[in-house]
Amino acid sequence: MIDLRERVAVVTGAGRGIGRAYATRLAAYGARVVVNDAGVATDGSATDEDPAADVVREIAAAGGEAVAHRGDIGDAAVGNALVERALDTWGRLDVVINNAGFGRPRMVFNLSDEEWDDVIRVHLRGTFVVSRPACRYWRAQAKQHGTTYGRLINTASGLLVYGGAGQSNYVAAKAGVQAFTEALATEMAPYGVTANTIMPGANTRLAQIGWRMARQRADSGGSEQFDPRDPVHVGEFGAYLASPDAAWISGQTFQVRGGIVEHIQMWSVRDTASADGRGFTADDYRQEIPRLFGAAAKRADPPPPEWKAGSPT
Ligand SMILES: NC(=O)c1ccc[n+]([C@@H]2O[C@H](COP(=O)([O-])OP(=O)(O)OC[C@H]3O[C@@H](n4cnc5c(N)ncnc54)[C@H](O)[C@@H]3O)[C@@H](O)[C@H]2O)c1
């Protein structure tokens, strides 16, 4: 049975959607949670909303413990403050889920500097500035006590697998998160800290409504009870990865939605041609490169875009 009663977790972007599901499910299994959210719109623009406070109330109403943290995780000072909040409140930190993010879909020929920078900042820099103080803390704990409990869970996207036309800023950021997480899995292994990536699939405000309705019926076999796009299913997987049972899993990537979990293999070598001790010439490549493609696996059908906004312009 999953038991997180001794654990303290930080979840970014936890006021809505998938982050809220992580926070509420971690709390349901006993974790105390710092619920971060900047309360921004789907394009990252500021609003008056404070969804982190709502989620803290929801967790408290269900008998759990949580504190709200309103801040923009693209800011390094906010990343540090978030980790300090866990330590000041409960004296420890066991789990970090970097989830916050937004999108600015646009074809590259129309993409502005600001749209590029803001999306890279929230996903990639935001993941870095929270992971760094957490890893510093876990390393210090391991050195002091000989052991520590550390679970880092970062958020990529299935668009890395299926392609992301109109989302070049977003997939570039998510590829960075993916590579960053794999590097941290190696760097933090000596301290017993795991780092894994989730590619979530859930019906949030960012998800495409039309696709959800059509697909939901197909996935559920017509049942109205089971909604595979409910973020709760991703929340359950986050709780599993955060748990002691998942101590052996690191440097891995999982695509998750209700009722389906896929173990994703990233950056694999598809096929190799060797010139046996000499260099290939440009003419050799005319033979060799088509041969490499001949052995390529068939690509899976791409899913529709995940963002709610209409087709990027
Ligand atoms: N929904 C999907 O199917 C899907 C698919 C692939 C990846 N993702 C990823 O999952 C994560 C969560 O997305 P969601 O669908 O739940 O979206 P959402 O909009 O429902 O929730 C995201 C939350 O993050 C917060 N946030 C945004 N920028 C922030 C910042 N700078 N600092 C702190 N909080 C901030 C928002 O206020 C919001 O509450 C994102 O990283 C997204 O890219 C989602």
The ligand as a Gaussian input file, in Angstrom:
#p B3LYP/6-31G(d) Opt

LIG

0 1
 N       -2.920000      18.599000     -20.068000
 C       -2.201000      17.787000     -20.814000
 O       -2.723000      16.856000     -21.477000
 C       -0.697000      17.953000     -20.852000
 C        0.029000      17.211000     -21.803000
 C        1.421000      17.314000     -21.819000
 C        2.057000      18.126000     -20.891000
 N        1.337000      18.848000     -20.003000
 C        2.075000      19.653000     -19.013000
 O        1.517000      19.438000     -17.734000
 C        1.739000      20.595000     -16.919000
 C        0.435000      21.039000     -16.274000
 O       -0.447000      21.445000     -17.293000
 P       -2.042000      21.486000     -17.110000
 O       -2.585000      20.872000     -18.338000
 O       -2.423000      20.964000     -15.770000
 O       -2.295000      23.074000     -17.193000
 P       -3.187000      24.068000     -16.275000
 O       -3.187000      25.371000     -16.986000
 O       -4.478000      23.446000     -15.941000
 O       -2.340000      24.203000     -14.940000
 C       -1.059000      24.782000     -14.934000
 C       -0.922000      25.611000     -13.657000
 O        0.416000      26.151000     -13.632000
 C        0.359000      27.476000     -13.151000
 N        1.517000      28.223000     -13.610000
 C        1.784000      28.592000     -14.888000
 N        2.927000      29.296000     -14.918000
 C        3.402000      29.353000     -13.648000
 C        4.548000      29.937000     -13.053000
 N        5.443000      30.643000     -13.766000
 N        4.744000      29.769000     -11.713000
 C        3.854000      29.072000     -10.970000
 N        2.721000      28.542000     -11.485000
 C        2.508000      28.673000     -12.809000
 C       -0.960000      28.026000     -13.692000
 O       -1.424000      29.146000     -12.933000
 C       -1.874000      26.802000     -13.604000
 O       -2.621000      26.790000     -12.405000
 C        2.398000      21.629000     -17.846000
 O        3.800000      21.581000     -17.652000
 C        2.029000      21.165000     -19.238000
 O        2.955000      21.598000     -20.191000
 C       -0.031000      18.788000     -19.960000

